[in-house]
Amino acid sequence: MDQTEQQWIEAIESRFLPEKAAGISLTLQVELLGETSPDWYVMVKDKTIDIQPGKAPQANATLKASRTDLLDVFSGKINPTQALMTGKIKVSGDLMAASRLVNVFQR
């Protein structure tokens, strides 16, 4: 894992709000566009978060975005709905699961 990947993980984890993830069990596959290590997944399970490289065994949804746009969505710089409507992010699978997952991060 390179420094940029570690920074990305730390940025996502630092914004995670465990209290908002109570009772949630979701996995989001993340495909970072234009990256040498494009596949990651984020698992949230009852107040915990785990971010791993590779393909998720079973993902509720897949999100495709640049690293910058993804961080902007998770940090609240970009409204998730606006990012989706403008094509900055693309979601396939369970859109409601993806939106629930985004809501467990500080913005």
GITARA-V728316 format. One line per field, one symbol per residue. ss: DSSP state (H for helix, E for strand, - for the rest). burial: b if it has 16 or more other C-alpha atoms within 10 Angstrom, else e. A space follows every 10 residues. Layout:
BEGIN
ss: ???
burial: ???
END
This chain:
BEGIN
ss: --HHHHHHHH HHHH-E-HHH H---EEEEEE EE------EE EEEEE--EEE EEE------- EEEEE-HHHH HHHHH----H HHHHH---EE EEE-HHHHHH HH--E--
burial: eeeeeeeebe ebbeebbbeb beebbbbbbb bbbeeeebbb bbbbbebbbe beeeebeebb bbbbbbbebb bbbbbbebeb eebbeeebbe beeeeebbee bbbbbee
END
